[in-house]
């Protein structure tokens, strides 16, 4: 993907210069490495894994995402019980809403307008490589 453009780059650089922004933005990654092997981390994962999401879910994912690979992200479906819609955007990376804001907004508004009832599992997506 060709993102970020110069203006976006400047905006994000300025934001990360604010006090504690970089620390907070990276805390998720630190936590996952530091805590998941520990008892409190395993307990948290077990609790989160048991609770199924019953609200409708629209997952918009970038096919070029190297942070959460699309084949890994398809596993999110197992944590939902309600309608689940999956859209894989071919030329987008990890930050779908930033890299393709027009498509992101259009898909979200269409999904909401249709009552959030799309339900198509990621396994049916033609862009995903077969296992």
N, C-alpha and C positions, 0 to 999 in steps of 0.2 A: 504494500500500500504506500501511497505517496504522502501520507499524513505524517506529521503535522506540517501545515504550511507555515510561512514565516510569522504571520500574525498570531496563529495559535501557539507556535513555539515560544514567542515572546511573552504571551499571556501566561502560559504554564510556567515558564522560567520565573516570571515575576511572582506568581503564586507560591512557588516552592521556596522563594526567598523569605517569605513570611515566617515568623518565629514558630517553631514546632511543626510546620507543615510536612517537611520531609520525614521527620520522626514518625508522625501519625500515619502518613501514607504508607510507610514501610512496616508498621507494627503488625499488620495481618500476616505478612510473610515471616517476620521474626517469631510471632506466636506459633504459627504452624510448625516451624522447625523445633522450637523450644518446648512447646507444651503437648503436642499430640502424643509423643512417646510417654509422657508422664501420666499419672493416675487422673489428675484433673482434666487433662486433655482427652484421655480415653473416655472418661465419664461424659464429657461434653459431646463428643462425637456420637456416643451411644444414644444420648437423649435427643439430639438433633435428628439422628437417623430414624428414631421411632416415630417422631411426629410427622405425619403426612400433611402436605399442603392441600387444603380442600378448595381453595379459591382458584378460579381459572388462571392459567399461566401462559404467557406468551414469552417464549425464549427466542431472542434474536441473537444470532451468533455469527462471528466472522470466520470464514473459511481459512483466512490467513492468520488466525490467532495462534501465536506461539506460546502464550502464557497458559491458556486452558485449551488444549487441543479439542477440535470438534468431536473426535471419537471418544474423548473423555467426557465432554459435556453432555453427550447423549444419555449418560447415566442419570442425569437429573430427573428424568421422567419417573424413575422408581420412587421418588420422594413426593409424588403428587397423586391425588385421587380424583381430582376434578378434570375438566377439560384442559388439555395441554397442546399448545401449538408451537411448532418448531419452524424457524426460518433461518436458513444458512445463507449468508450473503457472500458471494463468491470472491469479491475483490476487497474485502474488509478484514481488518485485524481484530485486536482485543477490544478496542474502544468504539464499538458500533455507533453509538450516539454521537461521537465526535467525528469519526471518519466518514460517516454517511448520514448526516443529520436529516436530510430531506427524506431519504428512504426510511430511516428509523421512524420519523414522525408520521409518514404516510402509513406504514405498516401498523403502528400503534393506534392511530386514529381509525383506520379501517377495522381493526380487531375490536376496538371499543364500540364503534358504531354498529357492529354486527352482534353485539351482546356478549362479547368475550367468549364465544362458544366454539371457535375453531378447535378442532381436535384432530391432530395428525401427528403421529409419533415420528421421532427423528429417523427411525429405521427406514421410513419411506422416502427420505430425502435423496434425490438423485445426485447431489453434490458430494455426499459422504462416500468415502471409499468402502468397498465391501470388506468385511472382517476376514 
